[in-house]
Amino acid sequence: MRWLIAGAQGMLGHDLVDRVLADGHDLIAVDREEIDITDSDSVAQVVKDIDVLVNVAAFTAVDKAEEEEATAFTINATGPEILARRCREIGARLIHVSTDYVFSGDSTEPYNEEHLMEPKGAYGRTKAAGEWAIKANTDDYIIVRTAWLYGRHGNSFPATMKRLSETRDKLTVVTDEIGQPTWTVDLADLIVRLVDAKAPSGVYHGTSSGATNWFTFTKAIIESIGKDPSMVGETTAAAFNRPAPRPHYSVLAHEALQRIGVAPIGDWRERWIQAASVMFSNDPADQ
Ligand SMILES: NC(=O)c1ccc[n+]([C@@H]2O[C@H](COP(=O)([O-])OP(=O)(O)OC[C@H]3O[C@@H](n4cnc5c(N)ncnc54)[C@H](OP(=O)(O)O)[C@@H]3O)[C@@H](O)[C@H]2O)c1
């Protein structure tokens, strides 16, 4: 099968490229230098002779999106529309990655795939528009919503906490945002499994199972680098004055995956232990 990954240089893109190549597929891996997903001529030139296009290119700066919503919209909504039209034209399947930010975050129970999208901030609005644009322009798509993504190839939360723990005696982390820390390697694997399973077109949730808050996740990170987790203290989101609102509750249910018999990603804590052994490894083979 011939794959194309747009956004291959991003945090998820890197691990997805590795995963697709490991399976022996033909792969065209492109990022901004080779393709502009917001430009239909650029897309037409690059997107051809493929079976599957995975779009992990996005405007992901949540706070900056509040100031630059028009730019974020072009990348997160117009881009997916152009890709969806092109995929329909050439008969390719489109796999697109979306986010928990399409929900309000006000729920107290896991969001299922059909729950109403009611984003509170600009980033979520643009990502929700991207989902609508895909559904309106192709019948052959998989939208995978993920959340709390971390990986070795980006400025991810675990790397930040590790770095801060090297210069500070105490880390203060919020307890009132609940979610599912999700490793890019696991999400890449899920995307490949969905394609292999010829999953019906629709929306799927691609997050770790279980739920936690940033405080408890940070304690697990600190433990995994051999430090005393009691250096992590509690605070609330109100202590941070951030331009974009954060969802308080970002737990996603995996009902659509279960319906088609594709196993969801495992429990966040067990997956973190596995991820930490790779992300914080000094072995050059893991770099
Ligand atoms: N990170 C998270 O916690 C999280 C949570 C939920 C959902 N997601 C979703 O997961 C996906 C992957 O996220 P990520 O964290 O891996 O993203 P990322 O690291 O920010 O990578 C995105 C990539 O897309 C590229 N890009 C931006 N605009 C483009 C354009 N017009 N044409 C071509 N490429 C362009 C970026 O290039 P530049 O660097 O040059 O801009 C970057 O290489 C995104 O759809 C995101 O919305 C992420």
The ligand as a MOL file (V3000), in Angstrom:
LIG
                    3D

  0  0  0     0  0            999 V3000
M  V30 BEGIN CTAB
M  V30 COUNTS 48 52 0 0 0
M  V30 BEGIN ATOM
M  V30 1 N 0.0610 17.7720 20.6420 0
M  V30 2 C -1.0750 17.4510 21.2870 0
M  V30 3 O -1.1470 17.3630 22.5370 0
M  V30 4 C -2.3290 17.1530 20.4880 0
M  V30 5 C -3.5120 16.8870 21.1840 0
M  V30 6 C -4.6800 16.6100 20.4450 0
M  V30 7 C -4.6180 16.5910 19.0590 0
M  V30 8 N -3.4740 16.8660 18.4160 0 CHG=1
M  V30 9 C -3.4690 16.8270 16.9270 0
M  V30 10 O -2.5140 15.8470 16.5090 0
M  V30 11 C -1.9540 16.2210 15.2590 0
M  V30 12 C -0.4340 16.1650 15.3600 0
M  V30 13 O -0.0220 17.0510 16.3730 0
M  V30 14 P 1.5150 17.3170 16.6760 0
M  V30 15 O 1.6060 17.7410 18.0970 0
M  V30 16 O 2.3450 16.1820 16.1660 0 CHG=-1
M  V30 17 O 1.7610 18.5880 15.7380 0
M  V30 18 P 3.1090 19.4120 15.4830 0
M  V30 19 O 4.2530 18.7770 16.1890 0
M  V30 20 O 2.7940 20.8470 15.7340 0
M  V30 21 O 3.3350 19.1710 13.9230 0
M  V30 22 C 2.5130 19.7230 12.9500 0
M  V30 23 C 3.3010 19.7840 11.6690 0
M  V30 24 O 2.4760 20.3360 10.6420 0
M  V30 25 C 3.2600 21.2400 9.8820 0
M  V30 26 N 2.4240 22.2090 9.1910 0
M  V30 27 C 1.7790 23.2890 9.7140 0
M  V30 28 N 1.1410 23.9560 8.7450 0
M  V30 29 C 1.3480 23.2900 7.5880 0
M  V30 30 C 0.9470 23.5120 6.2440 0
M  V30 31 N 0.1770 24.5460 5.8820 0
M  V30 32 N 1.3300 22.6120 5.3040 0
M  V30 33 C 2.1040 21.5700 5.6400 0
M  V30 34 N 2.5360 21.3120 6.8900 0
M  V30 35 C 2.1730 22.1840 7.8460 0
M  V30 36 C 4.1260 21.8980 10.9360 0
M  V30 37 O 5.1910 22.5830 10.3510 0
M  V30 38 P 5.7820 23.9110 11.1210 0
M  V30 39 O 6.4190 23.3700 12.3660 0
M  V30 40 O 6.7210 24.4710 10.1300 0
M  V30 41 O 4.5940 24.7700 11.4220 0
M  V30 42 C 4.5430 20.6860 11.7640 0
M  V30 43 O 5.6630 20.0130 11.2130 0
M  V30 44 C -2.5320 17.5980 14.9330 0
M  V30 45 O -3.6360 17.4300 14.0790 0
M  V30 46 C -3.0370 18.1250 16.2800 0
M  V30 47 O -4.1130 19.0300 16.1170 0
M  V30 48 C -2.3140 17.1440 19.0860 0
M  V30 END ATOM
M  V30 BEGIN BOND
M  V30 1 1 1 2
M  V30 2 2 2 3
M  V30 3 1 2 4
M  V30 4 1 4 5
M  V30 5 2 4 48
M  V30 6 2 5 6
M  V30 7 1 6 7
M  V30 8 2 7 8
M  V30 9 1 8 9
M  V30 10 1 8 48
M  V30 11 1 9 10
M  V30 12 1 9 46
M  V30 13 1 10 11
M  V30 14 1 11 12
M  V30 15 1 11 44
M  V30 16 1 12 13
M  V30 17 1 13 14
M  V30 18 2 14 15
M  V30 19 1 14 16
M  V30 20 1 14 17
M  V30 21 1 17 18
M  V30 22 2 18 19
M  V30 23 1 18 20
M  V30 24 1 18 21
M  V30 25 1 21 22
M  V30 26 1 22 23
M  V30 27 1 23 24
M  V30 28 1 23 42
M  V30 29 1 24 25
M  V30 30 1 25 26
M  V30 31 1 25 36
M  V30 32 1 26 27
M  V30 33 1 26 35
M  V30 34 2 27 28
M  V30 35 1 28 29
M  V30 36 1 29 30
M  V30 37 2 29 35
M  V30 38 1 30 31
M  V30 39 2 30 32
M  V30 40 1 32 33
M  V30 41 2 33 34
M  V30 42 1 34 35
M  V30 43 1 36 37
M  V30 44 1 36 42
M  V30 45 1 37 38
M  V30 46 2 38 39
M  V30 47 1 38 40
M  V30 48 1 38 41
M  V30 49 1 42 43
M  V30 50 1 44 45
M  V30 51 1 44 46
M  V30 52 1 46 47
M  V30 END BOND
M  V30 END CTAB
M  END
